[in-house]
Amino acid sequence: MEKIRLEALFRKHGFNDFKWIKAGDIVVSQWVRFKCMFGCDSFGKQGACPPYVPSVAECREFISEYQHAALFHFSTSLEKPEDNRAWTRKVCTGLLKLERDVFLAGYYKAFLLFMGSCYICSECEGSRLSCKNLKLARPSPEALAIDVYATVRQYGYPIEVLQDYKQELNKYGILLIE
């Protein structure tokens, strides 16, 4: 893997806060899926969220097919919760362009995990079958049962449970590369 060449692509797209991680260090846990099922407003309402994603065992197997990943860190403070959608859409659209460039650089297994729910469309059709942007929709790490807290803390990144939206928000996207 030509990390220097890939890092140049990351920076070309404006993504400077990243770390290389071992895909084997990505923590996949059943409890994360339960949090999606019992506590997330997107459950069953977005085509890139449970129940429209593979089982936890299939997610674990999928990630095991990779050795390398880039972990991208993003932080912001939001005035109100509604601002999250537009900010997330902007960042994830840029990450999709990066994923494409990494693919075109010869890394045909490049696969992006968004830093939150898929907000590519202003309104989600609600299932994978009716998705208007099947080629662009991506799951979040949490949708694939990834314990983002445990995973990013291994690499020294900040992440805390927030008490309100005015606190600094730390989000993470993952680009699996092989």
Secondary structure as GFF3:
##gff-version 3
##sequence-region A 1 178
A	DSSP	alpha_helix	3	12	.	.	.	ID=ss1
A	DSSP	beta_strand	18	22	.	.	.	ID=ss2
A	DSSP	three_ten_helix	23	25	.	.	.	ID=ss3
A	DSSP	alpha_helix	30	37	.	.	.	ID=ss4
A	DSSP	alpha_helix	56	64	.	.	.	ID=ss5
A	DSSP	beta_strand	68	76	.	.	.	ID=ss6
A	DSSP	alpha_helix	83	104	.	.	.	ID=ss7
A	DSSP	beta_strand	111	113	.	.	.	ID=ss8
A	DSSP	three_ten_helix	142	144	.	.	.	ID=ss9
A	DSSP	alpha_helix	148	153	.	.	.	ID=ss10
A	DSSP	beta_strand	169	177	.	.	.	ID=ss11
###
